[in-house]
Structures are given as C-alpha cells and as structure tokens.
Amino acid sequence: MENIIFDDCKKDLPIDQLHNIFTLVGWSDGSETDEMLKAYNVPFINSTLVISAWENRKLAGFVRVLSDKMFRSIIYDLAVDPEYQRIGIGCTLIKKCIEHFPNSEWLVQTKDHNANFYEKIGFKKIMSNGSDVFLNIPCKLFSIEE
Ligand SMILES: CC(C)(COP(=O)(O)OP(=O)(O)OC[C@H]1O[C@@H](n2cnc3c(N)ncnc32)[C@H](O)[C@@H]1OP(=O)(O)O)[C@@H](O)C(=O)NCCC(=O)NCCS
C-alpha cells in the first residue's frame, strides 16, 4: 500500500484502464460498442466525487459518488484491480469518500458477498432484495431515526 497514491481531483479517468478494471472484476464482457467505449468515463466525469488509486501511472482502483454534499451520498462503481485487492485500497477509497462529506448519510447497493466489506467500515444493512443488499451509514445531522 505504501506505493499507492490516492487522487480525489481527477474525474476523467483513462478509458482503457477504467475499462480494463471493469473487465477484470466482471462488470464488462467486452460487448460495448465503440460509442459506449468512447463515453466510458462520462459517469465518472459527471459524478460529485471520484477517488482513484494509482501505482505510478497504473490505475489500481476507483470509486465514484453522487452527493448533495450534505445529507445524502451514494456510492457507485467501487472496484479494485484483482492484482491490488486485499491490501486496503477499497477500504481507503471508501474512508476517503466519507471524509469529504462526513455528516452525510452514505448509501450503497451491493452483492450480498460484499456486505462484510462495508460492515467493517461501519455500514449497517438496511434492506435486502434477495441478490442485492443495501447498507448505510446514517446522516449525522438528524437526531431522530428516519
Ligand atoms: C470489494 C472490493 C472493492 C474490496 O477492495 P479491496 O481493496 O480488496 O478491500 P480491502 O483490502 O480494503 O479490504 C478491507 C477489508 O474487507 C475485507 N474484504 C475485502 N473484500 C471483501 C469482500 N469482497 N467480501 C468481504 N470482505 C472483504 C478484507 O479482508 C479486509 O478485511 P481486514 O481489514 O480485516 O483484512 C474488491 O474486492 C473489488 O473490487 N471487488 C469487485 C468489484 C465489486 O464487487 N465492488 C463492490 C461494488 S459495491
């Protein structure tokens, strides 16, 4: 982890490296059209916050967040290149997101097998629909449970 640099400014992540990690984690099967590939990083560019992890110029992982910067923040597309997994990058990416808007509610939808990863960071399960689970950290600005 000591060689890994985290960047919270760059949103236009390099499409080839972004797509490579999407493929490695099984989110892309390579069937995108050229048009889709050209726009691959648009959801990142249009997100409120993007944090990426780098070893020199190699993208090792990333996460993006949609947020009102106060009450509600939603995590999307957290992924770490399998070569770099289990060394703390995913956890650091999420903790760095939370540091940006520390009072906000944090919400994530993920597969059941990832729930434990988020629970270690402090998220609690709020709902499950069979295959996906929803976890959150409540907003610190409300004293009454919603
Ligand atoms: C989920 C993911 C981002 C975790 O990234 P990572 O860098 O490997 O995670 P970390 O090394 O920071 O792990 C933090 C802790 O969670 C645990 N952990 C990591 N991945 C886990 C998983 N999938 N399920 C349960 N626990 C997990 C680690 O063992 C570690 O625990 P420890 O601190 O007690 O050793 C990574 O496995 C990944 O990219 N998966 C494929 C894409 C995906 O499913 N993303 C989630 C979308 S919401």
The ligand as an ORCA input file, in Angstrom:
! r2SCAN-3c Opt
* xyz 0 1
  C     -14.957     -5.157     -2.862
  C     -13.574     -4.640     -3.220
  C     -13.675     -3.218     -3.756
  C     -12.696     -4.642     -1.950
  O     -11.482     -3.999     -2.261
  P     -10.112     -4.406     -1.529
  O      -9.114     -3.349     -1.855
  O      -9.753     -5.790     -1.863
  O     -10.556     -4.331      0.005
  P      -9.594     -4.047      1.262
  O      -8.262     -4.668      1.021
  O      -9.622     -2.598      1.568
  O     -10.362     -4.867      2.378
  C     -10.840     -4.302      3.564
  C     -11.368     -5.412      4.434
  O     -12.506     -6.033      3.837
  C     -12.245     -7.416      3.586
  N     -12.775     -7.700      2.277
  C     -12.263     -7.302      1.100
  N     -13.054     -7.691      0.092
  C     -14.079     -8.331      0.656
  C     -15.221     -8.963      0.128
  N     -15.494     -8.979     -1.187
  N     -16.075     -9.527      0.999
  C     -15.834     -9.489      2.303
  N     -14.766     -8.913      2.879
  C     -13.902     -8.345      2.051
  C     -10.752     -7.585      3.645
  O     -10.393     -8.875      4.063
  C     -10.349     -6.535      4.643
  O     -10.546     -7.005      5.967
  P      -9.350     -6.844      7.059
  O      -9.103     -5.363      7.157
  O      -9.950     -7.456      8.283
  O      -8.224     -7.597      6.461
  C     -12.866     -5.550     -4.273
  O     -12.933     -6.878     -3.815
  C     -13.478     -5.457     -5.658
  O     -13.095     -4.622     -6.477
  N     -14.435     -6.362     -5.966
  C     -15.052     -6.445     -7.293
  C     -15.967     -5.281     -7.564
  C     -17.051     -5.143     -6.501
  O     -17.775     -6.075     -6.199
  N     -17.162     -3.912     -5.928
  C     -18.130     -3.557     -4.914
  C     -19.224     -2.785     -5.545
  S     -20.286     -2.005     -4.377
*
